Amino acid sequence: MSENHQVKSIIIAGGGTAGWMAAAKLSQHFAKTDIKITVIESTAIGTVGVGEATIPTLRRFYQALGMTDMDVMRKTSATVKLGIEFKNWHQPNTSFIHPFGLFGHEANGIRFHHYWLKLLQLGEQSKLEEYSLGIALARANRFTFPAEKPSSPLSVFDWALHFDAGMFAKLMRDYALEQGVAHIDAKIESIKLNSDNGFIELLSLDNQQQIAGDLFIDCTGFNGLLISGALKTGYIDWSQWLLCDRALAVQSELVGEPAARTVSTAHSAGWQWKIPLQHRQGNGYVYSSQQINDEQAQDTLLQHIDGKVLHQPRKFSFTAGRRAQAWNKNCIAIGLAAGFLEPLESTSIALIETGIEKICGSFPIPYFNQERVDYFNQVTATEWERIRDFIILHYKANQRTDTEFWQHCRNMPVPDSLQQKINAYQERGDLLHFRWEIFHPDSWLAIYSGFGVYPKMYNQNVDRLNTDYLRESLAAMRKSIADAVAGLPTHQEFINEHCKVQPA
């Protein structure tokens, strides 16, 4: 057994969404202990305001802190997100939606898509998306709260938020400060390591303070001041599969009613996001600098924004990948300090959440040792790789022929772990699901079908069901979903009734 290291003080370097989410959750987790938590955040340093779309796990995160959906939505100018619409990804002038929810109705232990595939092979023209309540709601731009006890799988859907990340960080900050977290407004100037074990010993700040700690959480963004700058932790580069290395972000006036979905539109060398809030719209272009220059990217972005632009686009450079170790010595990296995956599936805040959850899980008692560190790193690496594979699939499965970028993505070899999944689906219609995987089988199904990737065969046990009965059952499912959506309030009506931001 390796040496135990006691934790009496936790220093969180950097604020923003990652730092204050960590402070909020850790203050709750360690509430019954005498552990002191301090956030060092300089108000002189701006934050990267890109991650404004989330996945449903975030709602569980703030609910565990005692916050309600409607309160958070009001305080962050949020709108509802039912999924992501992918425009022009499969081919130009195509569209499909990845919903937070299920497709159809599993029966006899066989997943629904096998039944649908049989009818498809018999010439039935229904689309898989017609069997998803989440997609039907998103297409109609309607919303209501999901049933607490759904009467059938056809009633199951989930939802997330589009929100102002700066406002959300403030919400987390207020909660953390109320729980007794200390805040020092200063910049980190230098970092002293222990000469015996290489641990971080203390941080010297630009206000002449020196802050010692037992455990350091690095939330300093891309720079990774502690995990990389001080501890020289290596970085695993995934740019051979994820070619995009730049992003431009800009806010614009909202035109019309906000959509209850994120829109991702493929362009010649990457993709553009559109994220509606109650008071404005977030826009950005994620692209490969090998294919187009920054000026061309900015022109493309601005040409595809329908409202008045509110400021000059901000540029970010990045390398897709992760730290070789998320936890090195007595330092744990969270958020952008831990790595970067483009925001295609809104996973940046989700990875902050899971990182914080794993920290809490690592401290049932206020000690850590090398075994605990190794396990944390193993799980973190696996989790990041699972998301990496899911994002690569979006590029690999494209059928665009118009630019070198898309042709390269379609023809490139992919990680073995992803190829294994693709093979299992194409050969047998199997949706493999591994441990430490954020995206469930129905998410993979949404992407496969959206890109026209179909299995060679369906489960032959489907043939035991009478074909006419199967047709009638699927027609009834489609009608049930269409009927469920028809009478519901619009997204805007829902916001007006439940969580509209009142003018100051």
TIBA-446498 format. One record per residue (C-alpha): y negated, z, x; residue number from 1. Coordinates in steps of 0.25 Angstrom, whole numbers, padded with zeros to 4 digits, always signed. Each point is the difference from the previous one (the first is absolute). Layout:
<rs>
(r (Y, Z, X), NUM)
...
</rs>
This chain:
<rs>
(r (+0000, +0000, +0000), 1)
(r (-0014, -0004, +0006), 2)
(r (-0011, +0009, +0001), 3)
(r (-0008, +0005, -0013), 4)
(r (-0015, -0002, +0000), 5)
(r (-0007, +0009, -0010), 6)
(r (-0012, -0006, -0008), 7)
(r (-0011, +0010, -0004), 8)
(r (-0011, -0011, +0000), 9)
(r (+0000, -0014, -0004), 10)
(r (-0012, -0010, +0004), 11)
(r (-0002, -0013, -0007), 12)
(r (-0007, -0010, +0008), 13)
(r (-0008, -0009, -0009), 14)
(r (-0003, +0001, -0015), 15)
(r (+0000, -0012, -0009), 16)
(r (+0011, -0002, -0010), 17)
(r (+0011, +0003, +0010), 18)
(r (-0006, +0013, +0005), 19)
(r (-0005, +0006, -0013), 20)
(r (+0013, -0003, -0007), 21)
(r (+0007, +0007, +0011), 22)
(r (-0009, +0012, +0000), 23)
(r (+0001, +0001, -0015), 24)
(r (+0016, -0001, +0000), 25)
(r (+0002, +0009, +0012), 26)
(r (-0010, +0011, -0005), 27)
(r (+0009, +0000, -0013), 28)
(r (+0013, +0000, +0008), 29)
(r (-0005, +0011, +0010), 30)
(r (-0007, +0008, -0011), 31)
(r (+0008, +0013, +0001), 32)
(r (-0001, +0000, +0016), 33)
(r (-0011, +0004, +0010), 34)
(r (+0000, -0014, +0006), 35)
(r (-0014, -0005, +0002), 36)
(r (-0003, -0015, -0003), 37)
(r (-0012, -0007, +0006), 38)
(r (-0005, -0014, -0003), 39)
(r (-0009, -0006, +0011), 40)
(r (-0008, -0011, -0006), 41)
(r (-0013, -0006, +0004), 42)
(r (-0009, -0005, -0011), 43)
(r (-0006, -0010, +0010), 44)
(r (+0014, -0007, +0000), 45)
(r (+0002, -0010, -0011), 46)
(r (+0014, -0002, -0007), 47)
(r (+0008, -0012, -0002), 48)
(r (-0002, -0003, -0015), 49)
(r (+0011, -0010, -0002), 50)
(r (+0011, +0008, -0007), 51)
(r (-0005, +0000, -0015), 52)
(r (+0013, -0004, -0006), 53)
(r (+0012, +0010, -0001), 54)
(r (+0014, +0001, -0005), 55)
(r (+0005, +0010, -0011), 56)
(r (+0004, +0011, +0011), 57)
(r (-0015, +0003, +0002), 58)
(r (+0000, +0006, -0015), 59)
(r (+0011, +0009, +0004), 60)
(r (-0007, +0005, +0012), 61)
(r (-0013, +0004, -0007), 62)
(r (+0007, +0005, -0012), 63)
(r (+0008, +0010, +0009), 64)
(r (-0014, +0005, +0005), 65)
(r (-0003, +0003, -0015), 66)
(r (-0009, -0012, -0003), 67)
(r (+0001, -0009, -0012), 68)
(r (+0000, -0015, -0001), 69)
(r (-0012, -0001, -0008), 70)
(r (-0008, +0010, +0008), 71)
(r (+0003, -0008, +0013), 72)
(r (-0003, -0013, -0007), 73)
(r (-0014, +0005, -0005), 74)
(r (-0003, +0005, +0014), 75)
(r (+0004, -0012, +0008), 76)
(r (-0005, -0011, -0010), 77)
(r (+0015, -0004, -0001), 78)
(r (+0007, -0011, -0008), 79)
(r (+0015, -0001, -0004), 80)
(r (+0009, -0008, +0009), 81)
(r (+0013, -0005, -0006), 82)
(r (+0004, -0008, +0011), 83)
(r (-0004, -0012, +0010), 84)
(r (-0002, -0014, -0004), 85)
(r (+0004, -0010, +0011), 86)
(r (-0008, -0013, -0002), 87)
(r (+0004, -0013, +0008), 88)
(r (+0010, +0008, +0008), 89)
(r (+0013, -0007, -0004), 90)
(r (-0008, -0014, -0001), 91)
(r (-0014, -0004, -0003), 92)
(r (-0003, +0002, -0015), 93)
(r (+0011, +0011, -0002), 94)
(r (-0001, +0014, -0004), 95)
(r (+0009, +0012, -0002), 96)
(r (-0001, +0015, -0001), 97)
(r (+0007, +0011, +0007), 98)
(r (-0001, +0011, -0010), 99)
(r (+0002, +0015, +0000), 100)
(r (+0012, +0000, -0009), 101)
(r (+0014, -0005, -0004), 102)
(r (+0005, -0014, -0004), 103)
(r (+0009, +0000, -0012), 104)
(r (+0011, +0009, -0004), 105)
(r (+0012, +0003, +0009), 106)
(r (+0013, +0000, -0007), 107)
(r (+0015, +0003, +0003), 108)
(r (-0005, +0004, +0014), 109)
(r (-0005, -0014, +0003), 110)
(r (-0015, -0002, +0003), 111)
(r (-0008, -0008, -0010), 112)
(r (-0003, -0012, +0009), 113)
(r (+0015, -0004, +0000), 114)
(r (-0001, -0002, -0015), 115)
(r (-0013, -0007, +0002), 116)
(r (+0006, -0009, +0011), 117)
(r (+0012, -0004, -0009), 118)
(r (-0009, -0005, -0011), 119)
(r (-0009, -0007, +0011), 120)
(r (+0012, -0008, +0005), 121)
(r (+0003, -0004, -0015), 122)
(r (-0014, -0006, -0001), 123)
(r (-0007, +0012, -0006), 124)
(r (-0015, -0001, +0003), 125)
(r (-0005, +0014, -0001), 126)
(r (-0007, +0006, +0012), 127)
(r (+0005, +0013, +0006), 128)
(r (-0014, +0006, -0002), 129)
(r (+0001, -0001, -0015), 130)
(r (+0010, +0012, +0001), 131)
(r (-0010, +0009, +0007), 132)
(r (-0010, +0008, -0009), 133)
(r (-0008, +0003, +0013), 134)
(r (-0003, -0015, +0002), 135)
(r (-0002, -0002, -0015), 136)
(r (-0011, +0011, +0000), 137)
(r (-0006, -0006, +0013), 138)
(r (-0001, -0014, -0005), 139)
(r (-0006, +0004, -0013), 140)
(r (-0009, +0010, +0007), 141)
(r (+0004, +0011, -0009), 142)
(r (+0004, +0015, +0003), 143)
(r (+0004, +0012, -0006), 144)
(r (+0007, +0013, +0005), 145)
(r (+0015, -0003, +0003), 146)
(r (+0010, +0008, -0010), 147)
(r (+0004, +0013, +0006), 148)
(r (+0014, -0002, -0005), 149)
(r (+0002, -0015, -0001), 150)
(r (+0009, -0005, -0011), 151)
(r (+0006, -0010, +0009), 152)
(r (-0001, -0006, +0014), 153)
(r (-0009, -0011, -0007), 154)
(r (-0011, +0011, -0002), 155)
(r (+0000, +0004, +0014), 156)
(r (-0012, -0003, +0009), 157)
(r (-0009, +0007, +0010), 158)
(r (-0014, -0001, +0004), 159)
(r (-0009, +0003, +0012), 160)
(r (-0015, +0000, +0003), 161)
(r (-0011, -0009, +0006), 162)
(r (-0010, +0010, +0005), 163)
(r (-0012, +0002, +0009), 164)
(r (+0007, +0005, +0012), 165)
(r (-0013, +0008, +0005), 166)
(r (-0001, +0007, -0013), 167)
(r (+0015, +0004, +0000), 168)
(r (-0002, +0005, +0015), 169)
(r (-0011, +0009, -0006), 170)
(r (+0009, +0005, -0011), 171)
(r (+0010, +0004, +0011), 172)
(r (-0010, +0006, +0008), 173)
(r (-0006, +0008, -0011), 174)
(r (+0014, +0005, -0003), 175)
(r (+0003, +0004, +0014), 176)
(r (-0013, +0007, +0003), 177)
(r (+0003, +0008, -0013), 178)
(r (+0013, +0004, +0006), 179)
(r (-0006, +0006, +0012), 180)
(r (+0001, -0012, +0010), 181)
(r (-0011, +0000, +0011), 182)
(r (-0008, -0012, +0003), 183)
(r (-0007, -0003, +0013), 184)
(r (-0010, -0012, -0001), 185)
(r (+0001, -0005, +0014), 186)
(r (+0006, -0011, +0009), 187)
(r (+0011, +0002, +0010), 188)
(r (-0004, -0003, +0014), 189)
(r (+0012, +0004, +0008), 190)
(r (+0014, +0005, -0001), 191)
(r (+0007, +0010, +0009), 192)
(r (+0015, +0000, +0002), 193)
(r (+0008, +0012, +0004), 194)
(r (+0004, -0003, +0015), 195)
(r (+0014, +0006, -0003), 196)
(r (+0005, -0007, -0012), 197)
(r (-0010, -0011, -0003), 198)
(r (-0003, +0006, -0013), 199)
(r (-0015, -0001, -0006), 200)
(r (-0007, +0013, +0004), 201)
(r (-0014, -0002, -0005), 202)
(r (-0010, -0010, -0005), 203)
(r (-0014, +0000, +0006), 204)
(r (-0011, -0004, -0010), 205)
(r (-0014, -0006, +0001), 206)
(r (-0006, +0013, -0005), 207)
(r (+0005, +0007, +0012), 208)
(r (+0012, +0007, -0008), 209)
(r (+0014, +0001, +0006), 210)
(r (+0011, +0000, -0011), 211)
(r (+0014, +0005, +0004), 212)
(r (+0012, -0002, -0010), 213)
(r (+0015, +0000, -0001), 214)
(r (+0002, -0012, -0008), 215)
(r (-0009, -0012, +0000), 216)
(r (+0000, -0011, -0011), 217)
(r (-0006, -0013, +0005), 218)
(r (-0008, -0007, -0011), 219)
(r (-0010, -0007, +0009), 220)
(r (+0003, -0014, -0006), 221)
(r (+0004, -0012, +0009), 222)
(r (-0005, +0007, +0013), 223)
(r (+0011, +0011, -0001), 224)
(r (-0009, +0009, +0009), 225)
(r (+0011, +0010, +0001), 226)
(r (+0013, -0007, -0002), 227)
(r (-0004, -0012, +0009), 228)
(r (-0012, +0004, +0008), 229)
(r (+0005, +0013, +0005), 230)
(r (+0015, -0001, -0001), 231)
(r (+0001, -0014, +0003), 232)
(r (+0011, -0002, -0011), 233)
(r (+0005, -0015, +0000), 234)
(r (-0002, -0010, -0011), 235)
(r (+0011, -0009, -0006), 236)
(r (-0006, -0013, -0003), 237)
(r (+0005, -0008, -0013), 238)
(r (-0010, -0012, +0002), 239)
(r (+0012, -0009, +0002), 240)
(r (+0003, +0001, -0015), 241)
(r (-0014, +0004, -0005), 242)
(r (-0010, -0010, +0005), 243)
(r (-0012, +0005, -0007), 244)
(r (-0009, +0008, +0010), 245)
(r (-0014, +0000, -0006), 246)
(r (-0006, +0005, -0013), 247)
(r (-0013, -0002, -0007), 248)
(r (-0004, +0009, -0011), 249)
(r (-0012, -0001, -0009), 250)
(r (-0004, +0007, -0014), 251)
(r (-0006, -0009, -0011), 252)
(r (-0005, +0002, -0014), 253)
(r (+0010, +0001, -0011), 254)
(r (+0000, -0012, -0009), 255)
(r (+0007, +0002, -0014), 256)
(r (+0010, +0010, -0003), 257)
(r (+0008, +0006, +0011), 258)
(r (+0015, -0005, +0002), 259)
(r (+0011, +0010, -0001), 260)
(r (+0006, -0005, +0012), 261)
(r (-0003, -0004, +0015), 262)
(r (-0001, -0015, +0002), 263)
(r (+0004, -0005, +0014), 264)
(r (-0003, -0015, +0002), 265)
(r (+0006, -0008, +0011), 266)
(r (-0009, -0008, +0009), 267)
(r (+0002, -0010, +0011), 268)
(r (+0003, +0011, +0011), 269)
(r (+0002, +0013, -0008), 270)
(r (-0004, +0006, -0013), 271)
(r (-0012, +0006, -0008), 272)
(r (+0000, +0013, -0008), 273)
(r (-0008, +0003, -0013), 274)
(r (+0000, +0014, -0004), 275)
(r (-0009, +0004, -0013), 276)
(r (-0006, +0014, -0001), 277)
(r (-0009, +0004, -0012), 278)
(r (-0013, -0002, +0008), 279)
(r (+0004, -0012, +0010), 280)
(r (+0011, -0008, +0005), 281)
(r (+0006, +0001, +0014), 282)
(r (+0003, -0013, +0007), 283)
(r (+0006, -0004, +0014), 284)
(r (+0007, -0010, +0008), 285)
(r (+0012, +0003, +0009), 286)
(r (+0003, -0012, +0009), 287)
(r (+0005, -0005, +0014), 288)
(r (-0010, -0002, +0010), 289)
(r (+0009, -0010, +0007), 290)
(r (-0001, -0009, -0012), 291)
(r (-0015, +0001, -0004), 292)
(r (-0012, +0007, +0006), 293)
(r (-0009, +0011, -0006), 294)
(r (-0010, -0009, -0005), 295)
(r (+0010, -0009, -0008), 296)
(r (+0006, +0013, -0005), 297)
(r (-0013, +0005, -0005), 298)
(r (-0004, -0013, -0007), 299)
(r (+0014, +0000, -0007), 300)
(r (-0002, +0014, -0004), 301)
(r (-0014, -0002, -0006), 302)
(r (+0004, -0013, -0007), 303)
(r (+0010, +0007, -0008), 304)
(r (-0008, +0012, -0005), 305)
(r (-0006, -0001, -0014), 306)
(r (-0010, +0011, +0000), 307)
(r (-0013, +0002, +0009), 308)
(r (+0004, +0006, +0013), 309)
(r (-0006, +0013, +0003), 310)
(r (+0000, +0001, +0015), 311)
(r (+0004, -0008, +0013), 312)
(r (+0016, -0001, +0001), 313)
(r (+0005, +0010, +0010), 314)
(r (+0011, -0005, +0010), 315)
(r (+0012, +0008, +0005), 316)
(r (+0010, -0004, +0011), 317)
(r (+0014, +0005, +0000), 318)
(r (+0014, -0002, +0006), 319)
(r (+0011, +0002, -0011), 320)
(r (+0010, +0011, +0005), 321)
(r (+0001, +0015, +0002), 322)
(r (+0000, +0011, +0011), 323)
(r (+0013, +0001, +0008), 324)
(r (-0001, +0015, -0005), 325)
(r (-0008, +0005, -0012), 326)
(r (+0002, +0014, +0006), 327)
(r (-0001, +0002, +0015), 328)
(r (-0001, +0013, +0006), 329)
(r (-0009, +0009, -0010), 330)
(r (-0007, -0012, -0006), 331)
(r (+0004, -0008, -0013), 332)
(r (-0007, -0013, -0003), 333)
(r (-0003, -0003, -0015), 334)
(r (-0007, -0012, -0006), 335)
(r (-0005, -0011, +0009), 336)
(r (+0002, +0009, +0012), 337)
(r (+0015, -0001, -0003), 338)
(r (+0000, -0016, -0001), 339)
(r (-0005, -0011, -0009), 340)
(r (+0007, -0009, -0010), 341)
(r (-0009, -0009, -0008), 342)
(r (-0004, +0005, -0014), 343)
(r (+0008, -0011, -0007), 344)
(r (+0008, +0010, -0008), 345)
(r (-0010, +0011, +0001), 346)
(r (+0009, +0009, +0009), 347)
(r (-0011, +0006, +0009), 348)
(r (-0003, +0012, -0009), 349)
(r (+0015, +0001, -0004), 350)
(r (+0003, +0002, +0015), 351)
(r (-0010, +0011, +0002), 352)
(r (+0007, +0007, -0012), 353)
(r (+0014, -0001, +0006), 354)
(r (-0005, +0004, +0013), 355)
(r (-0007, +0012, -0006), 356)
(r (+0013, +0003, -0008), 357)
(r (+0008, -0001, +0013), 358)
(r (-0009, +0010, +0007), 359)
(r (+0001, +0010, -0011), 360)
(r (+0016, -0002, +0000), 361)
(r (+0000, +0003, +0015), 362)
(r (-0006, +0013, -0002), 363)
(r (+0008, +0009, -0009), 364)
(r (-0004, +0010, +0010), 365)
(r (-0012, -0001, +0010), 366)
(r (+0008, -0004, +0012), 367)
(r (+0004, -0014, +0005), 368)
(r (+0010, -0004, +0011), 369)
(r (+0004, -0014, +0006), 370)
(r (+0011, -0002, -0010), 371)
(r (-0010, +0001, -0011), 372)
(r (-0009, -0010, +0007), 373)
(r (+0012, -0010, +0003), 374)
(r (+0004, +0001, -0015), 375)
(r (-0015, -0003, -0005), 376)
(r (-0001, -0012, +0010), 377)
(r (+0013, -0005, -0005), 378)
(r (-0003, +0000, -0015), 379)
(r (-0014, -0005, +0003), 380)
(r (+0005, -0012, +0008), 381)
(r (+0010, -0003, -0011), 382)
(r (-0010, +0001, -0011), 383)
(r (-0010, -0009, +0007), 384)
(r (+0010, -0010, +0003), 385)
(r (+0005, -0001, -0015), 386)
(r (-0015, -0003, -0004), 387)
(r (-0001, -0010, +0011), 388)
(r (+0012, -0008, -0005), 389)
(r (-0005, +0000, -0014), 390)
(r (-0014, -0005, +0005), 391)
(r (+0007, -0011, +0009), 392)
(r (+0008, -0005, -0012), 393)
(r (-0013, -0004, -0007), 394)
(r (-0003, -0009, +0012), 395)
(r (+0014, -0005, +0003), 396)
(r (+0003, -0004, -0015), 397)
(r (-0012, -0009, -0002), 398)
(r (+0002, -0015, -0003), 399)
(r (-0014, -0005, +0004), 400)
(r (-0001, -0012, +0009), 401)
(r (-0015, -0001, +0001), 402)
(r (-0002, +0007, +0013), 403)
(r (+0006, +0003, +0013), 404)
(r (-0001, +0015, -0003), 405)
(r (+0008, +0000, -0012), 406)
(r (+0011, -0009, +0006), 407)
(r (+0001, +0009, +0012), 408)
(r (+0002, +0012, -0009), 409)
(r (+0011, -0007, -0008), 410)
(r (+0008, -0005, +0012), 411)
(r (-0002, +0013, +0009), 412)
(r (+0012, +0009, +0003), 413)
(r (-0001, +0013, -0007), 414)
(r (+0005, +0014, +0004), 415)
(r (+0015, +0002, -0002), 416)
(r (-0002, +0011, -0010), 417)
(r (-0008, -0010, -0009), 418)
(r (+0010, -0011, +0002), 419)
(r (+0011, +0009, -0005), 420)
(r (-0007, +0002, -0013), 421)
(r (-0004, -0014, -0002), 422)
(r (+0015, -0004, +0003), 423)
(r (+0005, +0010, -0010), 424)
(r (-0009, -0005, -0011), 425)
(r (+0002, -0014, +0002), 426)
(r (+0015, +0001, +0002), 427)
(r (+0004, +0010, -0011), 428)
(r (-0013, +0004, -0008), 429)
(r (+0001, +0014, +0007), 430)
(r (-0013, +0008, +0001), 431)
(r (+0003, +0008, +0012), 432)
(r (-0008, +0013, +0000), 433)
(r (-0001, +0009, +0013), 434)
(r (-0004, +0014, +0002), 435)
(r (-0015, +0003, +0003), 436)
(r (-0004, -0012, -0007), 437)
(r (-0013, +0000, -0009), 438)
(r (+0003, -0013, -0008), 439)
(r (+0011, +0001, -0010), 440)
(r (+0010, -0012, -0003), 441)
(r (-0009, -0005, -0012), 442)
(r (-0011, -0002, +0010), 443)
(r (+0009, -0009, +0009), 444)
(r (+0004, -0007, -0012), 445)
(r (-0014, -0003, -0004), 446)
(r (-0003, -0006, +0013), 447)
(r (+0013, -0008, +0001), 448)
(r (-0002, -0006, -0014), 449)
(r (-0015, -0002, +0002), 450)
(r (+0004, -0009, +0012), 451)
(r (+0011, -0007, -0007), 452)
(r (+0011, +0006, +0009), 453)
(r (+0012, +0001, -0009), 454)
(r (+0015, +0004, +0003), 455)
(r (+0011, -0010, +0001), 456)
(r (+0008, +0008, -0010), 457)
(r (-0002, +0011, -0011), 458)
(r (+0010, +0011, -0002), 459)
(r (+0012, -0006, -0006), 460)
(r (+0002, +0012, -0009), 461)
(r (-0012, -0005, -0008), 462)
(r (+0010, -0011, -0006), 463)
(r (+0007, +0011, -0008), 464)
(r (-0012, +0000, -0009), 465)
(r (-0001, -0011, -0011), 466)
(r (-0010, -0010, +0004), 467)
(r (-0007, -0001, -0014), 468)
(r (-0001, +0016, +0000), 469)
(r (-0006, -0001, +0014), 470)
(r (-0011, -0010, -0005), 471)
(r (-0003, +0008, -0012), 472)
(r (-0001, +0013, +0008), 473)
(r (-0010, -0006, +0010), 474)
(r (-0008, -0006, -0011), 475)
(r (-0001, +0013, -0007), 476)
(r (-0004, +0006, +0013), 477)
(r (-0011, -0010, +0002), 478)
(r (-0005, +0002, -0014), 479)
(r (+0000, +0016, +0001), 480)
(r (-0009, -0001, +0013), 481)
(r (-0010, -0010, -0007), 482)
(r (-0001, +0008, -0012), 483)
(r (-0002, +0013, +0008), 484)
(r (-0012, -0006, +0007), 485)
(r (-0006, -0007, -0012), 486)
(r (-0007, +0012, -0006), 487)
(r (-0004, +0008, +0012), 488)
(r (-0015, +0002, +0005), 489)
(r (-0006, -0009, +0011), 490)
(r (-0001, +0006, +0014), 491)
(r (-0015, +0001, -0003), 492)
(r (+0002, +0007, -0013), 493)
(r (+0009, +0010, +0007), 494)
(r (-0010, +0003, +0011), 495)
(r (-0011, +0002, -0010), 496)
(r (+0008, +0010, -0008), 497)
(r (+0006, +0008, +0011), 498)
(r (-0007, -0001, +0013), 499)
(r (-0012, -0008, +0000), 500)
(r (-0010, +0004, +0011), 501)
(r (-0013, +0005, -0006), 502)
(r (-0013, -0005, +0006), 503)
(r (-0007, +0010, +0009), 504)
</rs>
